[in-house]
Amino acid sequence: MDLENKLEQVKSRYLEVQQAMSDPAIYDRPDEYTELTKEHSELEDLVEDYNRWQEIKEEIESNQELIDANDEPELTEMAKEENEELKKELDELEEQIKFKLIPKNPEDSKNAIVEIRAGTGGDEAAIFAGDLYDMYRRYIEKKNWKMDVLSVSESEHGGFKEIIFSLEGDGAYGEIKYESGVHRVQRVPETESQGRVHTSAASVAVLPEAEEVDVDIKQDDLKVDTFRASGAGGQHVNKTETAVRITHEPSGIVVSCQEERSQLQNKDKAMRMLRSRLYEKKLEEQRAKREKERKDQVSTGDRSAKIRTYNFPQGRLTDHRINLTLYNLEDIIKGDIGEVIQELKLQDNLEKLNAVME
């Protein structure tokens, strides 16, 4: 489908929405009116761009008539110069319009819950999981987002077997979602006496944080257990049962939290994790019903798939989804992952754009 046909569809829908909003009966349906107002606001910007796009094309055609007639050399030259500027503006406007046509993912504006787990590689995998956590923590500080640790399982030799944290910030999920998948590290562990390079892995799962309205959880479906919080290696650090484990029996999902000193606070954090896992399960089921689209390839992907390699001997980071290789690994591991995320976002948008224009 060409750009003009697509924009005509947008304008037609805009006029339909405008007509529906002018109906006095709409005020008796406040939810519908709110949705229409939101859609009207989103379409208005595109329609304004389309109107300007049409104006520029008409001006170019009018100038071209003067150029073709070539009656007055001075006017002809002015028309040529003006058309050069107009064509430049038209190209820029077209690029702007194309990216505005990409459907917005409603989940992108949500906060996020990030789960990092050590994979293959024993102690080194747990240390690498800790390195990933530090990388994200530093990136989050630069973005001025808020982080809250929900659950931690430390490793005896450093790092984490698992760490889960929430992330609050403008468009947090829309940015950090690209980190979902298996991260592989190649380096010489500190415990390696022969200087051999080892390969280890950690998995990252990024979920949109669900609000209570996003999922319906029945109390009868929950089994809540309490136990004593413990530290690394299993030693008890609390004599009262403040830690909470919640099992959602219909889905089999189990979450636990022991980070807070209060059982109530731990239960609240556990419920946040449970809501988000159930919400993601719901989204996955919806995605499974649709035909696999190209726009899903970068942003979601197979969580079991290897997405990135951190090669320390060569100072190299490779993101396998978009064949991106960078040689500033030391900076990246210190939190400078913005460039990688922006490249992933750009590729994702290009794939979505291609799908829209088909």
Secondary structure, DSSP 8 states (H G I E B T S, - for coil): --HHHHHHHHHHHHHHHHHHHT-GGGGG-HHHHHHHHHHHHHHHHHHHHHHHHHHHHHHHHHHHHHHHH---HHHHHHHHHHHHHHHHHHHHHHHHHHHHTS---GGGGS-EEEEEEE-SSHHHHHHHHHHHHHHHHHHHHHHT-EEEEEEEEE-TTSSEEEEEEEEESTTHHHHHGGG-EEEEEEE--TT-SS---EEEEEEEEEEE---TTTS---GGGEEEEEE--B-GGG-B--SS--EEEEEETTTTEEEEE-SSSSHHHHHHHHHHHHHHHHHHHHHHHHHHHS---TTHHHHT--TTSEEEEEETTTTEEEETTTTEEES-HHHHHTT--HHHHHHHHHHHHHHHHHHHH-
